[in-house]
């Protein structure tokens, strides 16, 4: 019997070369932002999760957070949403509110957060000879 694990909406917070870098963005308390996200996830009782990752790629749009849909939402067709320039308190609050409400496919993000959606970097394509 194949068991599938139901994953909640997950905020994947970039902490690579540029995101979370105090020298590049000195006006942002990056540690506090991550602490706030993690505390909200813990308070959600499993409603959403937070994890960090190395560089996601669009460094010119740091800080980047990828909002991954829950397993149920993904099965219904939802896809991950990339958010750029995620550095201020309002954006952090909007991310928390959206994830707590279910995230992509289950809840609508705040309009201000939608303005920060970015395209994910393109995967390197194999060069085709003709």
NORURBEL-V102447 format. One line per field, one symbol per residue. ss: DSSP state (A for helix, B for strand, O for the rest). Layout:
# NORURBEL-V102447
ss: ???
This chain:
# NORURBEL-V102447
ss: OOOOOOOOBBBBBBOOOOOOOOOOOOOOOAAAAAAAAAAAAAAOOOOBBBBBBOOOOOAAAOOOBBBBOOAAAAAOOOOOBBBOOOOOAAAAAAAAAAAAOOOOOOOOOOAAAAOOBBOOOOOOOOOOOO
